[in-house]
Amino acid sequence: MSKESQLMEAIKLHKTELVDLHIASGADVHANGDDALLEAAAYPYPLIIRSLLAAGANVNARTSGGYTPLLIAAGRGYTESVKLLLAAGAEVDAKGKSGKTAVELAAEREYVETYHAIAQHTRTK
């Protein structure tokens, strides 16, 4: 199994220490179109997102449907992850296949804390 496959498996298992170990041993966080950060955004584990961002993962990577890590995390109400992604320079106005921004997804799904985090970031820019 490649280092990148091991990294993805550690993300899916929510093993922050293993993610850090694989990054330290040279796993490419950009492999397969920055899948690592996109995968991590689908889970409520901001420490993994922090590790991937520190390793240089592309905060504005996109899935084939156009979704960014911010859109994924906001659409699931993962406020702490959203804050990290915004602080790292995530494109707040990005839209995925649905045509909605992160703040619109958070509002639509009634993720109040996530909505306020994005709105606050937008106001302070």
JOSULDA-V42114 format. One record per backbone hydrogen bond with DSSP energy under -1.0 kcal/mol. CO is the residue of the C=O (numbers start at 1). NH is the residue of the N-H. E is the energy in kcal/mol with one decimal. If there is no record, write none. Layout:
co: (CO;CO)
nh: (NH;NH)
e: (E;E)
This chain:
co: (2;3;4;5;6;7;8;9;10;11;15;16;17;18;19;20;21;22;23;28;30;31;34;35;36;37;39;40;43;45;45;46;47;48;49;50;51;52;53;58;63;65;67;68;69;70;71;73;77;78;79;80;81;82;83;84;85;86;91;96;100;101;102;103;104;105;106;107;110;111;112;113;114;115;116;117;118;119;120)
nh: (6;7;8;9;10;11;12;13;15;14;19;20;21;22;23;24;25;27;26;31;34;35;38;39;40;41;42;43;45;48;49;50;51;52;53;54;55;57;56;61;66;97;63;72;73;74;75;78;79;82;83;84;85;86;87;88;90;89;94;99;96;105;106;107;108;109;111;110;112;115;116;117;118;119;120;121;122;123;124)
e: (-2.3;-2.2;-2.4;-2.2;-2.3;-2.1;-2.4;-1.8;-2.6;-1.4;-2.4;-2.6;-2.2;-2.8;-2.4;-2.5;-1.7;-2.7;-1.7;-1.4;-1.3;-1.4;-1.5;-2.8;-2.5;-2.1;-1.3;-1.8;-1.4;-1.1;-1.3;-2.8;-2.1;-2.4;-2.7;-2.4;-1.4;-2.5;-1.7;-1.7;-2.0;-1.1;-2.1;-2.3;-2.8;-2.8;-2.1;-2.4;-1.6;-2.5;-2.6;-1.9;-2.5;-2.7;-2.4;-1.5;-2.3;-1.6;-1.3;-1.9;-1.1;-2.3;-2.5;-2.1;-2.7;-1.9;-2.9;-1.3;-1.3;-2.9;-2.7;-2.2;-2.2;-2.8;-2.8;-1.9;-2.4;-2.1;-1.8)
